[in-house]
Amino acid sequence: MRSLLNLDQIEPVSEIDVVVIGRGVAGLLTGLVYARQGKQVAILERDRPADDSQPRRGVPQSHHLHVLLDRGRHELDTLLPGIGEQLQSDGARLLDAAHDLDTRSWIGWSQRHRRSRRKLLSCTRGLFESTLRKRVLLEVERDGLNLTIHDESPVQGIVVAHGRVVGVRVAGSAASEAVDVRARLVVDASGRSSRTARWLHETGTGLLEYETIDPNLRYASCFLHAPALDHGTYIFPTPGIARGGVLLPVENGLAVVTVYGSHGEHPGISRASFREFQTSLASTQIAELTAHLSPLTRIRGFAATANRRLVPKTSRLPSGLLLLGDSLCAFNPVYGQGMTVAILQAQLIARLGERQADPLNDRFVRRTQTRLWHSTQPAWSLAVSGDRQHSPRRGIWNSIDRVNAWFVDRVRGHAASNSGVSELFWDVASLSLPRRALMTPQRMFQLMRRPQVGLAGPPPRPDGDKAQA
Ligand SMILES: Cc1cc2nc3c(=O)[nH]c(=O)nc-3n(C[C@H](O)[C@H](O)[C@H](O)COP(=O)(O)OP(=O)(O)OC[C@H]3O[C@@H](n4cnc5c(N)ncnc54)[C@H](O)[C@@H]3O)c2cc1C
């Protein structure tokens, strides 16, 4: 199997085709796509070899809830046929968004709707990543692709020549010096913690400017023992309560509970404050369900949740560099979009490269970067239109955002009692349909009316409440 080659096996002076920084979702899939295009690819990762399915240091978000939206699940299956089934046979839970998820919004609790076309794949980030990695390595082995993954290979900087990026500098082990790995293309898939902007600035090679919409939101999460939990619960923030929470089953009889708050209403990470926060949501349902479940991990917080994306107009990207995944555009995680967008970006690179003799030529890479940026737009506009109101720069919350936020609230309100609206809501939230799908004259007329008041409590479960172990 061509994995985990020692870095020494890359000749420092010779040039390979593509170096990818980071083996997160974006890095693994993009590396695979370039390898399928016949390129020699090396993925460099700063973390140790994966201890399968455990949270790892380089991906601190792995301590928190990670769902894969329906669009991401479908697109991932076209890149790696059968991987959805593989994830499920490894224990990932496929939840029906309209039927298996009890939701409470400003209007009250939603009714239980008929089964819908929209599913959420729920598992730990560790399981997701380890399944993905194994599968990518299987493809490499089976198809003889030229792709290697190098763990414990932190990239320390970029190598530049004549104003273009020509490689990366990788920290050596205690025994060896740093090595330069030269490549025709360097792909930055190093996530939110990307240091490319700093490296470009230090080498005077380019300028990256980011737009940030920060709702000042913090997460706190914990994994629990919940073998009988077969459904999820989502309590959205409501006017006056800028706090939300989610309880979802994942693999191996575990569940994850994540709570979040913006506007300075942040959850604490002591047992007592975590519990207190759960009871302060718009409903105490999650607190009641988790009261009977034993915690298996300590409570972890997370604060780097701002929406942040590259501003193409003011950024100057040198040749030889491509940004994607969270290093190009990261979203407030409550919308659960990041992995789906990373998958869509890998798909886009695959599609664009289909009829290109040389997908690494500078002009084509520049075009690809522009297309990647545009591909973030639907997810970005969904995430920021509501978040702008909580951003410290509230002045930027303009009348269009106000209408958007009102509209989203209306849709959520109607989704509680109307299965057609619920299905459309999940179509849009899953990035499967554009927001305009909700904006037909007939729907708009319906949405203008005040929604029916929601239920006072979660709808009865078809087979009784199985939350308790
Ligand atoms: C709290 C939280 C919850 C989230 N929940 C969801 C969710 O429910 N659904 C969803 O779709 N998305 C979610 N996301 C977003 C999701 O995690 C990312 O969008 C997605 O993983 C794509 O990220 P990426 O591959 O670009 O970066 P990452 O997943 O962050 O991976 C980056 C990789 O690069 C490595 N790296 C970084 N610097 C270097 C370096 N210098 N040298 C070598 N390697 C390096 C890191 O170790 C890591 O392996 C969440 C994010 C957060 C923060």
The ligand as an SDF file (V2000), in Angstrom:
LIG
                    3D

 53 58  0  0  0  0  0  0  0  0999 V2000
  -16.8360   22.8180   15.8530 C   0  0  0  0  0  0  0  0  0  0  0  0
  -17.0240   22.4580   14.4080 C   0  0  0  0  0  0  0  0  0  0  0  0
  -18.0540   21.6260   14.0270 C   0  0  0  0  0  0  0  0  0  0  0  0
  -18.2420   21.3070   12.6880 C   0  0  0  0  0  0  0  0  0  0  0  0
  -19.3050   20.5470   12.3210 N   0  0  0  0  0  0  0  0  0  0  0  0
  -19.4930   20.2500   11.0250 C   0  0  0  0  0  0  0  0  0  0  0  0
  -20.5960   19.4550   10.6170 C   0  0  0  0  0  0  0  0  0  0  0  0
  -21.4410   19.0540   11.4130 O   0  0  0  0  0  0  0  0  0  0  0  0
  -20.7120   19.1560    9.2900 N   0  0  0  0  0  0  0  0  0  0  0  0
  -19.8050   19.6060    8.3680 C   0  0  0  0  0  0  0  0  0  0  0  0
  -19.9600   19.3110    7.1790 O   0  0  0  0  0  0  0  0  0  0  0  0
  -18.7670   20.3760    8.7250 N   0  0  0  0  0  0  0  0  0  0  0  0
  -18.5750   20.7070   10.0200 C   0  0  0  0  0  0  0  0  0  0  0  0
  -17.5100   21.4720   10.3740 N   0  0  0  0  0  0  0  0  0  0  0  0
  -16.5890   21.9460    9.3250 C   0  0  0  0  0  0  0  0  0  0  0  0
  -15.6140   20.8600    8.9000 C   0  0  0  0  0  0  0  0  0  0  0  0
  -14.8850   20.3840   10.0010 O   0  0  0  0  0  0  0  0  0  0  0  0
  -14.6630   21.3940    7.8100 C   0  0  0  0  0  0  0  0  0  0  0  0
  -15.2850   22.3210    7.0160 O   0  0  0  0  0  0  0  0  0  0  0  0
  -14.2320   20.2600    6.9290 C   0  0  0  0  0  0  0  0  0  0  0  0
  -13.5550   19.3220    7.7010 O   0  0  0  0  0  0  0  0  0  0  0  0
  -13.3010   20.6730    5.7700 C   0  0  0  0  0  0  0  0  0  0  0  0
  -12.1540   21.1090    6.3050 O   0  0  0  0  0  0  0  0  0  0  0  0
  -10.7140   21.0040    5.6270 P   0  0  0  0  0  0  0  0  0  0  0  0
  -10.4350   19.6570    5.0940 O   0  0  0  0  0  0  0  0  0  0  0  0
  -10.5800   22.1790    4.7410 O   0  0  0  0  0  0  0  0  0  0  0  0
   -9.8250   21.2710    6.9360 O   0  0  0  0  0  0  0  0  0  0  0  0
   -9.6370   20.3740    8.2190 P   0  0  0  0  0  0  0  0  0  0  0  0
  -10.6460   19.3430    8.3390 O   0  0  0  0  0  0  0  0  0  0  0  0
   -9.4860   21.3330    9.3500 O   0  0  0  0  0  0  0  0  0  0  0  0
   -8.2530   19.6620    7.9370 O   0  0  0  0  0  0  0  0  0  0  0  0
   -7.0530   20.3880    7.8320 C   0  0  0  0  0  0  0  0  0  0  0  0
   -5.8980   19.4040    7.9390 C   0  0  0  0  0  0  0  0  0  0  0  0
   -4.6840   20.0980    7.6610 O   0  0  0  0  0  0  0  0  0  0  0  0
   -3.7180   19.7390    8.6350 C   0  0  0  0  0  0  0  0  0  0  0  0
   -2.7510   20.8310    8.7210 N   0  0  0  0  0  0  0  0  0  0  0  0
   -2.9810   22.0970    9.1440 C   0  0  0  0  0  0  0  0  0  0  0  0
   -1.8590   22.8300    9.0590 N   0  0  0  0  0  0  0  0  0  0  0  0
   -0.9060   22.0070    8.5480 C   0  0  0  0  0  0  0  0  0  0  0  0
    0.4620   22.1800    8.2280 C   0  0  0  0  0  0  0  0  0  0  0  0
    1.0890   23.3620    8.4000 N   0  0  0  0  0  0  0  0  0  0  0  0
    1.1570   21.1260    7.7270 N   0  0  0  0  0  0  0  0  0  0  0  0
    0.5490   19.9140    7.5250 C   0  0  0  0  0  0  0  0  0  0  0  0
   -0.7540   19.6950    7.8360 N   0  0  0  0  0  0  0  0  0  0  0  0
   -1.4650   20.7340    8.3270 C   0  0  0  0  0  0  0  0  0  0  0  0
   -4.5350   19.5180    9.8950 C   0  0  0  0  0  0  0  0  0  0  0  0
   -3.8520   18.7380   10.8570 O   0  0  0  0  0  0  0  0  0  0  0  0
   -5.7560   18.8070    9.3290 C   0  0  0  0  0  0  0  0  0  0  0  0
   -5.5490   17.4310    9.2090 O   0  0  0  0  0  0  0  0  0  0  0  0
  -17.3320   21.8230   11.7100 C   0  0  0  0  0  0  0  0  0  0  0  0
  -16.2830   22.6570   12.0890 C   0  0  0  0  0  0  0  0  0  0  0  0
  -16.1480   22.9900   13.4150 C   0  0  0  0  0  0  0  0  0  0  0  0
  -15.0470   23.9490   13.7650 C   0  0  0  0  0  0  0  0  0  0  0  0
  1  2  1  0
  2  3  1  0
  2 52  2  0
  3  4  2  0
  4  5  1  0
  4 50  1  0
  5  6  2  0
  6  7  1  0
  6 13  1  0
  7  8  2  0
  7  9  1  0
  9 10  1  0
 10 11  2  0
 10 12  1  0
 12 13  2  0
 13 14  1  0
 14 15  1  0
 14 50  1  0
 15 16  1  0
 16 17  1  0
 16 18  1  0
 18 19  1  0
 18 20  1  0
 20 21  1  0
 20 22  1  0
 22 23  1  0
 23 24  1  0
 24 25  2  0
 24 26  1  0
 24 27  1  0
 27 28  1  0
 28 29  2  0
 28 30  1  0
 28 31  1  0
 31 32  1  0
 32 33  1  0
 33 34  1  0
 33 48  1  0
 34 35  1  0
 35 36  1  0
 35 46  1  0
 36 37  1  0
 36 45  1  0
 37 38  2  0
 38 39  1  0
 39 40  1  0
 39 45  2  0
 40 41  1  0
 40 42  2  0
 42 43  1  0
 43 44  2  0
 44 45  1  0
 46 47  1  0
 46 48  1  0
 48 49  1  0
 50 51  2  0
 51 52  1  0
 52 53  1  0
M  END
$$$$
